[in-house]
Amino acid sequence: MDNVINLRQARKAKMRDEKERLAQANRAKFGRSKAERLETEAGEARRVRALDGARREKEGPDAS
């Protein structure tokens, strides 16, 4: 019996750790600035345009 722990304090510490883990996940998911979001969207649009421009056959009604 060398380590006596207070169960109330242990329970509260566990809840704090769980809240911090959830907060970190939310920061990673939603914590980007508007500039970072716009930069990502612009990069994605640039990638799509480059990919579409490199197509060999055009899609559409006039393609034969």
C-alpha positions as CSV (number, residue, x, y, z in Angstrom):
1,M,0.0,0.0,0.0
2,D,2.6,2.5,-0.9
3,N,0.7,4.6,-3.4
4,V,-2.6,6.1,-2.1
5,I,-4.5,8.0,-4.7
6,N,-7.6,10.1,-4.4
7,L,-10.1,8.7,-6.8
8,R,-11.9,12.0,-7.3
9,Q,-8.7,13.7,-8.3
10,A,-7.8,10.8,-10.6
11,R,-11.2,11.0,-12.3
12,K,-10.9,14.7,-12.8
13,A,-7.4,14.4,-14.2
14,K,-8.7,11.7,-16.6
15,M,-11.5,14.0,-17.8
16,R,-9.1,16.9,-18.3
17,D,-6.8,14.7,-20.4
18,E,-9.7,13.5,-22.5
19,K,-10.9,17.2,-23.1
20,E,-7.4,18.2,-24.1
21,R,-7.2,15.3,-26.6
22,L,-10.5,16.3,-28.1
23,A,-9.4,20.0,-28.2
24,Q,-6.2,19.0,-30.0
25,A,-8.2,17.1,-32.6
26,N,-10.5,20.1,-33.1
27,R,-7.6,22.5,-33.4
28,A,-6.1,20.3,-36.1
29,K,-9.4,20.0,-37.9
30,F,-10.8,23.6,-37.6
31,G,-7.8,25.7,-36.5
32,R,-6.6,27.0,-39.8
33,S,-6.6,30.7,-40.6
34,K,-8.6,32.1,-43.6
35,A,-5.4,32.7,-45.5
36,E,-4.3,29.1,-45.0
37,R,-7.7,27.8,-46.2
38,L,-7.7,30.1,-49.3
39,E,-4.1,29.0,-50.1
40,T,-5.1,25.4,-49.9
41,E,-8.2,26.0,-52.1
42,A,-6.2,27.9,-54.6
43,G,-3.6,25.1,-54.8
44,E,-6.3,22.5,-55.3
45,A,-7.9,24.7,-58.1
46,R,-4.5,25.1,-59.7
47,R,-3.9,21.3,-59.6
48,V,-7.3,20.6,-61.1
49,R,-6.7,23.1,-63.9
50,A,-3.3,21.6,-64.7
51,L,-4.7,18.1,-64.8
52,D,-7.6,19.1,-67.0
53,G,-5.3,21.0,-69.3
54,A,-3.2,17.9,-69.8
55,R,-6.0,15.7,-71.0
56,R,-5.5,14.1,-74.4
57,E,-9.2,13.8,-75.2
58,K,-11.7,16.5,-74.5
59,E,-14.9,15.4,-72.9
60,G,-18.3,16.9,-74.0
61,P,-20.9,16.8,-76.8
62,D,-18.5,17.8,-79.6
63,A,-15.9,15.1,-78.8
64,S,-15.9,12.3,-81.4
